[in-house]
């Protein structure tokens, strides 16, 4: 039978075979097994041949998680919960927690710490609140270690109010819980650096011992808000506290000055670092690229490799490839491509792969761009959008418009960036029908209102 999709349907099979209907034999001690006589060649064997006797079940063949919980000691159960947490299987872990709560078996702080870390990885606020309830049931709400973990979990999941509530309820607040609260306010974004500044000021008034992570969170907040004046004051305070010897802190300061547009101050801090690691080099190259200093970024990139002997990682490659495309440095870009091929794990990373496609398209080498695109099995919506943008930039508008159909045929869903890329192509081709279809797609997937889409 042939279905509407052109796929030939297989004939239906019975739900249970004759083997399933046979009663199971009991495992008792018997004499040697007597097998039935082998059928003669002249006689056709039946379609259901007798099954072999199964192997006897031994205790060592049992899967550990299949044993009943009540036969394990609490430490074994804690290990099972931690294993589920490492695998991000929060539902299974919470089921065991409910079982332990019903039987009054306590759970230690290490197990709850593993569960909160899994909630952070999954950004699951619902599961995090359930874990918080179990922490209260076990009487560990005053544990400083778990209090810090709870503040970090709530901030990472975007619930600043709950984080503030946990922080206010804690009996003793150390610098780690303060830093968790600072970090949560920073990652919430929306340029709320005044909230970060007020929290930082309160830490100083209460006499909390500030460390490099406290200053790093403040510098990140000032960088996002371009608050140069407050950044200069905090820079002086870090020097006064004797914390400015940290490379980690200087890297955050370089990033802040670049995002505030002070390239000279960022360069001065960079020159003061004696032992520069790859993170500092990456921050410097990204800052120069962000401020449209492409040639300086390339010069620093060469210095890092030739003089320091530090080869770029995936983060620096993602930063330098757009710079190479902007200045159309095809030869140097091919050398970077060779380094990517030499390090095989880099090519499979989506942003490096898309960066290479974008680089070749900006240089006008569509043949190499298509070769990179079709040479990888890890294609996604980002790489399709990069190829689509390359077609549009090189005047191949028909292929750019058809690419949105091809990517859906491969099973990839266009995102907001893809729609914003293809709409100007529809305008250039005067393809009103395809433009309306894309408009309907954007409405259906709740992409609107969006500034870039509305403008397109």
N, C-alpha and C positions, 0 to 999 in steps of 0.2 A: 504494500500500500504506500502511496506517495502522498506526503502531507503538503500543505500550502506553501511551506518554505522550501520545498524541493528535496527534503530529506526523507529517505525511504524508511518507513516505520518497521520495526522488527515485529514478528508475530508474538502475540501475548503468550506469556509462560504461566503455568499454574502457580498459585501463591505458595504452595508447599509441595515438595516432592514426596515420593513414597518413603524416602529415608526419614523425613521429619515425622511421619506418622507412626514410625515403629517405636515400640516401648523401649526405654533405656534399660540396659542390663545392670543388675546390682553388682558391685565390686566385692565379691567374696572369694575366699581362697578355693581354688579349684585345681583340678589336675591339668595336665598339658592340654592346650587348646587343640580341638580337632577342627581342621579347616574342611570345608566342603570339597567334594571331588571336582577336579578341573573339567569343564565341559569339553566334550569331544568336538573335533573340527567339523564334523558333519552336522552338529547341532548348533544352531545360532544362539549365542548367549543373550540373556535378557538385558534390557536397557538399564535395569537397576541392579548392579552387581553388589554383593554383600560388602558392607563397610568394614574396615579394619578395626580391631579393638583399640580404643584410645589408650594412651599412656596413662599409667596411674598418677594421680595428683600427688605431688610432694610439696611440703611446706616451703621449701626453699625456692620453688617456682612461683610463689605468690608475689604479686606486685605489692610493694609496701603500702601504698595508699589505699589498697582494697581491704586492709585489715580494719576491724572495727575500732573506733576511737577509744572505747572504754578499756581495751586491752593494752593501751599504751600508757607510759608515764607522762606527766605534764611536759617534761623537757622534749620528748619526741613530738608531742603535739605542737609545741612552740616552733620546733624546726619545720614541721609541715606548713605552719602558717607563714613562716619566713620564706619558705620555698615558693609558696603561692604568691607572696608579695613580690619576690624577685621576678616572677613571670607575669606580673601585673594582673593576676587573677584575683581581683578584690572580692568578687562575688563568692568564690569558693572559700576564701579566707574568712569573710564575715559570717558565712554559714557555720564554720567551726567555732568562731567566737560566740555565736548564739548558743551553740551546744555547750560550750564551757560555762557560759553565764548561767544556764539552766541548772547545771550540776555544781555550781559554786567553786569551780576550779579557777584559781587566779592566773593572770597573764602578766609576764614581766615587761619592763620598759623597753627592752631591746626589740621585742616582737612588735610593740606598738610603733617604735621608730621605723621599722621596716615597712609597716603598713602605711604610715604617713608619707614615706618616701615614694611608695607606689602611687599614692593619691596625687603627689606633685607631678610625677611623670605622666599620669593620665589626665591631669588637670580636672579631676573629678571632685567637685565640691560636695556632692551628695554623699559619696562614700567617705569623704573626709569627716563630715559631720557625724556619720555613724561610728567611725573609729573614735571620735571625740567622746561620744556617749559611752562607749565601752571603757575609755580611759577613766571617766568619772565613776563608772560602776566599780572599777577595780581600785578606786581610791588613790589614783595617781595624778589628780588634777594639780597638785602642788609640786609635782616633780619639775625641777628647773629645766632639765634636759628635754623632757617632753613638752614643756611650755614653750621653749624656743622652737621646737619642731612644729608645734601647732601654729604659732605665729607665722612661721615660714610657709606652712601649708596653705593657710588662709590667704596670705598675700599672693602666693603663686597661683592660686585658683581665682584671684580677682575679688575676694571679699575682704576689703580693707576694714570694714566696720567690725566683722567678727574677729579679725586679727587684733584690732584695737581693744575689743572687749576682753579677749583672752589676756592680752598684755596688762590691762588695768586690773584684772582679777588676780594676777600672779603676786605672790607674797614677797618675793625678792626678784628684782629685775637686774640681770647682769648685762654686760656689754653685748653678749651674743643675741639676746632677745631684742635689745635696742637696735642692733644692726639688722636683724630680721624685719623689724618694723620699718626701719629706714629703707631697706631694699624694696619692701612691698609698696611703699609710697612712691618710690622711683619708677618701678616697672608699671605702676598704674597709669603713668603718662599724663597727658592733658596739661603739660607745663605747670604742674602744681609744685613748683620748687619752693614756694613759700611754706607749704606744709612740711617739706623736708627740712627747711631752715628752722622752723619753729621746733620740730622734734630734736634737731641737732643742738639748738640753743638750750632746750630743756635738759639734754644729756649733760651739757657743760655745767648748768646750774646745780644739778644733783650730784656732781662730782664723779660721774661715770668715767672710768679709764678708757679714753678713746684709743682705738687702734687703727691700723692702716685701712681696714675694711670700712670703718666708719667714715673716714675721709674719702675713700673711693666712691662710696654710695652718694655722698654729697657732691663730689665732682661730676659724677654722671648726671645728676639732676641739673646742675648748673649748665652742663654741656647741652642738654636737651632744650633748655630754656634760653640759651645764649646769655646767661646772667654773668657777664664778665666782672662787674664790680664785686659781687659776692664771691666769685671765684678767686679773685686776687686776695681778698681778706682771708679766705680759708687756706689759700696757699701759704700765706704768712703764718697762720696759726699752726699749720702742719710743720713748718720749719721750727717754730717756737717749741713744739712738743717733741722735737727730736725724731720725727718719723720720716723725714724726707730722704733717708738713705735707701728706702725701699724702692726697688725697680717697679714693683707692682703699682705703687702709688704714683710714681713718675709717669708711668704709661697712661694712667687715668688723667693725669694733668695735661699730657701732650694732646690727648683726645679732646679735652675740654677747650684748650686754647685754639685748636684747629676749628672746632665747631663754633667758637666765638669770633673766628676770622682773624685771630692774632697769630700769623704764621711765624713771625720773628720770635715771639715768646715760646712757641712750641719748639722751634729749632734750638733755642737756647737750652731748654730743659733736656732735649734729646742729646745735645752735645755734652751735657754734664754727666750723662750715664756712662760709666766706664765699661761695664760688662753688659752689652746689649744682647738680649735674646730675640727670638723670632717674633715674639708678640710686640716688642717695641718697634722693630722694623716694620711690621705690618701696620701698626698704628700710624707711623710716620708716612708710609707710602699711601695709605688710605686718606690721611689728612691732606696731603698734597693733591691727590686726585680729586678730593671733595672741593678743594678751592681752585680747581681748574689750572693747576700747575703740572700739566701732564709731562713736560720734558724733565722737570725736576724730579718727578716721581720715577720716571724711567732711569734717570741718572742714579738715583738712590737704589733702585732695584739692581742695577749693574754693580754698584759698590758692594751691596750686600752679598752678592754671589762671588765676585772676583776677589775682594779684599778680606771679607769676613768668612767666606766659605760656607755661608748659610744658604741652603737651597729652599725655594718657596714651598709652602704647604698649600693646601686647598683654599684657605682663606685668602692668602696673598695672590694666588692665581685668579681667584674670582675678582679681586680688586684690580689687578694689572691688565687683564684681558680687555676690558672696556677702554682703558687708557691706550693700549696698543691700537685698538680699532679707531679711536678718535684721531690719532696722529698718523694712522695708516702705515704703521711700521710693520710691513708684511714680513720682512726677513727676520726681525727679532721675534715676531709672533710665531713664526714657524719653529724657531728654536725652543720657544716655550711649549709649543705643541709636541715637539720631540721629547721634552722632559716629561710631559703628561703621559705620553705613550710608554716612556721608560718606567714610570711609576703607574702600573696598571690599575691600581685601585682609584686613582684620581679621575680617570676617564669615565668611570661608572657613577661618579657623583653628579647629580643633575645640574648643579649650578656651574660647575666647570665645563660640562658638556655643552650647556646652552651658551656659556661665555665664548667657547671656541666657535660655535656656529655664528654668533653675533659678530665676532672679530673678523672672520672671513667675509661675511656679508658686508660689513662696513668698508673693507678693503676692496670690494668689488669682485672678489673671487668666489662666485657662487658655486663653481664646480667643487672646490674644496669644502665649502660650507655644506653642500648636499652630501658629500662623501662622509664628513664627520657625522651628519645627522643620521644617515641610513646605515652607518657602520656600527652604531650602538644599538643594543637590544633594550637599553633602559630609557626608551623615549617616554616623555610625559607631556603634559600641557605646556610646561615652561619651554621645552625644546621646540615644540610645534609653534609656539608664539614667536620664538626667536627666528625660526625659518620663515614664518609668515611676514615678520617685520623686514627680514632681508629681501624677500621677494618685492615687497612694496618699495623699499629704498632703492632697489636697482631697476625699477620700472616694470617689473613683471607682475602687473596688477591682477591679471586673470588667474595666474597660479596662486597668488596670495589669497584670492577669494575662494578658489577651489580647495585650498589647504584646510579651511575650517570644516569642509565636508569630509576630507580625507582623515582628519584627526578624529572625528566622531566615528568614522568607520573602523578605526583602530580601537575604539572604546574609550577615548579620552574626552572629558567634558570641558568645553571652553569656559574659562573663568573671566573675571572682570577685565583683566589686562588683554586677554585675547579679543574680547568684544571691542574694547577701546582701540585695538590695533586694526581691526578689519573694517570698522565703520568708515574711517576716512577713505579706505579703498573703494567701498561702495559709492561714496560721494564722487570720487574721481571717475569711476566707470559709469556713473549715472544709473546704477543698478538699484532702482527704487524697490523692486519686488524683493530682492535679497535683503536690502536694508530693512524693510518692514518685517521680514521674517526674523532677522537678528534682533530687532526691537522687541518683538513679541517674546523671543527667547529670554531677553534680559528682564522683561516684566515678569515672566513666568518663574524665573529663578531668583527674583527679589534683588536684582542687581541695582535697581533704581530706587531712590535717587542717589546718584553718584556724580561727582563734579566732572570727572573725565568723560564719563559716558554721556552726560547731558551736553557737554561742550561738543563732543563728536557728533 
